Amino acid sequence: GKPLDAATLAKFGLDKPAGTARVVLKGDAGKPETTRVVVIGSEVPGKAGARHARIDNKDSVVVLSAKQADPLARAATDYVDRGLIPEEALAATSMERSGKSLDLSLEAEKNSWKVKATPPRAADDPTVGGILARLNNLRVEKVSGWKANWAPADLAPFGLDNPEATVTVKGTAGGKPVIRILQIGKVADAKTGARFVRANGPLVGILNPELSKDLTMDAA
């Protein structure tokens, strides 16, 4: 066909693509795999979710349905595992919170929790127990970023270079001592109060609103 000129590419959003996907198709028995390169362009007016596309740099523009386009146009973070804390239940023996006027230290004593203070005082067991239960197998609502090594400057947009609160839970899991660290950043959604969160690892995401509030509530 006639080569696609700059004006045509711009018309369909292919001059500045929304993304480029390499799709590997499994071959039939005894045949090799086939790779297709799909360049994702602009949305098709009047067809929700459908997009213009160019396949294998051919001189033609095709329309992908919403079902076809959606998995190709998603952000890379949509494919990241949202698991923040392991599923294995932790038998907690202490929980400490530090941060911006949020210092709090709790320790387990027999079947109850105590606030480490002078003098020590009883903690609200249902509240503490409820928080700890929700920390097991914790998943973020949405992935905001993933890096093997985060620099403080990269964490600043999430408020995680200087966290609002850092929660450290110590205990045992599978008979072995375990320490879990959760860093709570700035508010990600002003309407719900959900905050950015990181477990001292590669994943940064959005914590559910309820736990965001419970982990940053007044110690009193």
N, C-alpha and C positions, 0 to 999 in steps of 0.2 A: 504494500500500500504506500500511499504518499507519506513521506517523513513528517512527523509531528513537529510543527514549528513552535517557537517560543509562545506565541499568542494562544495556540491551541492548548499547550501544556498549562498555561496560566488559567485558561478558561475552566479547566477541570481540576484545578488545584494540584497539578502534577509538577509544576515548576518548583514549588516548595511543599513537598509531600508531607502528609501527616505522619507517615512512617513507611518503612520498607521491611517486608517480611520474606524470609527464605522458608519455603514450604517443601519439606521432603516427603515425597510420595513413595510408599512401599511398592516395589515391583511385584509382578506375578511370580509364581514359583519358577526359580531358576533365572529370573531376570533382575537386573540391578535397580537400585532406587533411582528416582528421578527428582531433581531439584527444580523448583519454580521460584522465580523472584517476582514478588508482587509489590508494586509501588502503590500506596494508598493515597488517593486524592481527596477532593472535597465531597461533602455530602450531596446527595441528589435531591434537588428541590421537590417537595411533595411526596417524597418517599422516606419516611422516618428510618434513620439508621443505615440506609443504603448509601454506597459510596462509589465514586468513579475510581477506576484503577487501571494500571498498565501492567501487563504480564510479560516477563522475559524481554523487556525493552522493545516489544513489537510496536509497529506503527499503527496501533489501534487502541481505542479507549473502551473499556468494558464497564458494566455496572454490576457491582456486587450487592447482593441482597443484604439486609441487616444481619441475617443469620450467618452469612459468609464473611461479612466485613468485621463484625464485632470482635471475634477473637484475634483478628489481624491488626486491628486499630487500637487495641488496649495498650495502656502503659505497661512497661516491663514490670513495674512493681505489683501489677495485678496478678502476676504469676508467682510471686514470692510467697512461701509458706508463712501464714500469719501467726504461727505458734511462737509465743514469747517465752513461756516458762514450761518446762517439761511436764508431761502428764503424770509422772510418778508422784504420788502423794508424799508430802513432807510432814513428818511429825515434828512440829516446831517446838523449840525450847525457849526462843527469844525473838523479839522483833524490835528493831530500833529505827527511828525516823529522825533524820537530820535535814536541815535546810533553812529556809527563810522564816525564822521564828516558829518553826514547826518541830523542834526537838522533843522527842518522846522515846522512852525506853521501857519495854515490857518484858517480863520473864514469866515463864510457866512455873507454877508451884503446885505440885500434885495435880488436881483437876481444875485449877483455876488460874487466872492471870493476874499479875500484880504490876502496878506502875512502880518502876524503880525511882524512888524519891526519898526524901527525909522528912517524916517517916514514910515507909512504903504504904501504898494504898491499893485497895482492890480496883481492878479494871472491870469494864463491862464485858463479861465473858461472851455473851451472844454476839456483840459487835466485833470483838477480836476474832472469835471463831468464824464468824461469817466472812470476814475479810480474808483470813488465811485459806478458807475453803475455796474462795474464788480465785486465789492466786495459783492453785494447782491447775495445770493444763491451761494457763491463761493465753488467750489469743487476742490480738489487736483487732479492732473493727475494720481498720484500713491500714495498708502499708504506706508509709510516707517516704521511706528511703531505706536503702540497704547498701552498706559498705563494709568491707572486711576490716578496714581501719578508719575510724572517724577522727578527724582533726577537730579541735575545739571550735574553729571558725565555721566548720561545716555543720556543727551541732547547734550553733547560735540561732538560726532561724526557728528552731524548735524549742528554744529555751532550755536546751539540755547541756549547754556548755557550763551553765551555772544553774543546776536543777532547782525547781521550786521545792522539791523534797527528794531525798534518797532513802529508800526503805530497804533495810537489810534484815533478812529472816534467816535464822540459824536453826538447825535441827538435824534429823536423820532421815534418810530415804534408802530403802533396801538394806538397812543395817549399817549404812555408811554415813559419816558426817557430811552435811551439805550446807553451803551458804548460797543464798539467792539474793541478788541485788536488783532493785527496781528503781529507776530514775524517772521522776515525774517532771515534765517540762511545762511550758506555758499552755494556756487554753487554746485549743485548736478550733473549737466551735463555741462561739459566744452564746448561742441559743441553748445548747444542752450542757455546757460546762465540760465537755470531753477534753482531755488533755493529751499532749504528745507524751510518749513513753518509750523507754529503752531499758533492756535488762542487761546493760553493760556489755552488749554484743553488737553484731552487725545490723540488727533490725531496729528501725525506728517506725513507730506506728501511732495510731490513735486509740487510746484506752477508752473503754465504755464510760459514759457519763457518771453512772452510779459509783463505780470504783474510783474514778477520778476524784469525786467529791469526798468519798470516805477516806481516801489516803491523804487528803490534804485538809481534813477538818480540824477544827480547834481541839487541842489535846484535852481541854477541860471538859 
